[in-house]
């Protein structure tokens, strides 16, 4: 009888530890192979056959379809350059240059990963439409209130997430991702 009780306890502990560790590892912020540059984080192996099983499980759980290894690379930001979580009630400035790419897009999502409908009907900018400074750099404002120049409107006061996708970039295979310079993401103010 004592053997059965010990066996049941061992099985219960194994199940709790197994499922708990799997849930912890499947969290987007804890995936293996992350490369962080400032506020931006990318997982170069996500869309490749070399993706680890935890990444594949996270993608299956969330339903996300990553860019293929030869298509491009996506960088995600859920916090500003100072490490504070992004909030729809604040104004942010994304400024600088992007790494080399044939095309890039910057899209804003709510905390659940959904696009936000807004009166301006704009959820993204791409490299061919963004207004640039004389030196080729750009500044994009993310805010609830209208901003001059490049403005990405948000309609939530909750958390937001920014995704910068680089298409047809030499970084897509994971080479030199660690040395790349990303645009700055700074909080301009909160009401």
C-alpha positions in Angstrom: 0.0 0.0 0.0 2.8 2.4 0.9 4.5 1.6 -2.4 1.3 2.7 -4.3 1.1 6.0 -2.3 4.7 6.8 -3.0 4.2 5.9 -6.7 1.1 8.2 -6.9 3.1 11.1 -5.3 6.0 10.6 -7.6 3.7 10.6 -10.7 1.8 13.7 -9.4 5.1 15.6 -8.9 6.4 14.5 -12.3 3.2 15.7 -14.0 3.2 19.0 -12.2 6.9 19.7 -12.8 6.6 18.6 -16.5 3.5 20.7 -17.4 4.8 23.6 -15.3 8.2 23.7 -17.0 6.6 23.3 -20.4 4.2 26.2 -19.8 7.1 28.3 -18.6 9.3 27.5 -21.6 6.4 28.2 -24.1 6.2 31.8 -22.9 7.3 34.0 -25.8 9.7 35.9 -23.6 11.6 32.8 -22.7 12.1 31.1 -26.0 15.6 29.8 -26.8 17.8 31.6 -29.3 16.5 35.1 -28.7 18.7 38.0 -29.9 17.9 41.3 -28.2 19.1 44.7 -29.5 17.8 47.6 -27.4 14.0 47.2 -27.1 13.8 44.8 -30.0 14.0 41.0 -29.8 14.2 38.5 -32.6 14.3 34.7 -32.8 16.3 34.0 -36.0 15.6 30.2 -36.0 11.8 30.5 -35.6 11.0 30.1 -39.3 13.7 27.6 -40.1 13.9 23.9 -40.0 16.4 24.3 -37.1 13.7 25.7 -34.7 13.8 23.9 -31.4 10.7 21.9 -30.3 9.7 24.5 -27.7 9.5 27.2 -30.4 7.5 24.9 -32.6 5.1 24.1 -29.7 4.7 27.9 -29.0 3.9 28.6 -32.6 1.4 25.8 -32.6 -0.2 27.1 -29.4 -0.5 30.7 -30.6 -1.3 30.0 -34.2 1.4 32.4 -35.4 3.0 31.9 -38.8 6.6 33.1 -38.7 8.6 34.4 -41.7 10.5 31.6 -43.3 14.3 31.7 -42.9 14.8 33.0 -46.5 11.9 35.5 -46.3 13.0 37.8 -43.6 13.2 38.4 -39.8 10.7 39.8 -37.3 11.7 41.9 -34.3 9.3 42.3 -31.5 9.1 45.0 -28.8 6.8 44.9 -25.7 8.9 47.4 -23.7 10.7 50.6 -24.5 14.4 51.2 -24.5 14.3 51.8 -20.7 12.6 48.5 -20.1 9.1 49.9 -19.2 6.2 47.9 -20.7 4.6 49.6 -23.7 1.2 51.1 -22.9 -1.4 52.5 -25.3 -1.9 55.5 -23.0 1.6 56.7 -23.6 3.3 58.3 -26.7 6.4 56.6 -28.1 9.0 57.6 -30.7 10.7 55.0 -32.9 13.7 56.7 -34.6 16.8 56.0 -36.5 17.6 53.6 -39.3 16.6 50.0 -39.9 19.0 47.2 -40.8 19.4 46.5 -44.6 16.2 45.0 -46.1 14.4 45.3 -49.4 11.2 46.2 -47.5 10.3 46.6 -43.9 7.0 47.0 -42.0 6.3 48.3 -38.5 2.9 47.2 -37.1 1.3 47.9 -33.8 -0.8 45.2 -32.0 -2.8 45.2 -28.8 -1.6 43.0 -25.9 -3.4 40.0 -27.3 -1.7 40.3 -30.6 -4.7 41.7 -32.5 -4.7 44.7 -34.9 -6.5 47.7 -33.5 -9.2 49.4 -35.6 -8.8 53.2 -35.5 -10.3 56.3 -37.2 -7.2 56.7 -39.3 -7.4 53.1 -40.5 -3.6 52.7 -40.1 -2.0 49.8 -38.3 1.4 49.9 -39.9 4.0 51.8 -41.9 6.3 50.3 -44.5 9.7 51.5 -45.7 8.4 52.9 -49.0 5.8 55.3 -47.4 7.5 56.6 -44.3 8.6 60.2 -44.3 12.4 60.5 -43.8 14.8 63.1 -42.5 17.5 64.5 -44.8 20.0 61.9 -43.5 17.6 59.0 -44.4 16.6 58.3 -40.8 12.9 58.4 -39.8 10.8 59.0 -36.7 7.5 57.3 -36.2 5.2 58.3 -33.3 2.9 55.7 -31.7 0.2 57.4 -29.7 -3.6 57.7 -29.0 -3.4 61.5 -29.8 -2.7 62.6 -33.4 1.0 63.4 -34.0 2.7 65.3 -36.9 4.6 63.3 -39.5 4.6 59.5 -39.3 1.9 58.6 -36.8 0.7 55.1 -35.8 -2.6 55.5 -33.8 -3.5 53.2 -31.0 -7.0 52.9 -29.5 -6.2 51.0 -26.3 -5.0 52.2 -23.0 -3.7 48.6 -22.2 -0.4 47.1 -23.3 0.7 47.2 -26.9 3.3 45.3 -29.0 5.3 46.5 -32.0 6.6 44.2 -34.7 9.3 45.3 -37.1 9.5 42.9 -40.0 12.5 43.0 -42.3 11.8 41.3 -45.7 14.6 40.0 -48.0 17.3 40.9 -45.5 20.8 39.5 -45.3 20.0 38.9 -41.6 17.3 36.4 -42.3 19.6 33.4 -42.0 20.7 34.5 -38.5 24.0 35.8 -39.7 25.2 39.0 -38.1 22.0 39.5 -36.2 24.0 40.1 -33.0 25.8 43.1 -34.5 22.7 44.9 -36.0 21.8 48.4 -35.0 18.0 48.9 -34.5 15.9 52.0 -34.3 15.6 53.5 -30.8 12.2 53.1 -29.1 11.7 55.8 -26.5 8.8 57.0 -24.4 8.0 60.6 -25.3 5.4 61.0 -22.5 2.3 59.8 -20.7 -0.8 61.8 -19.9 
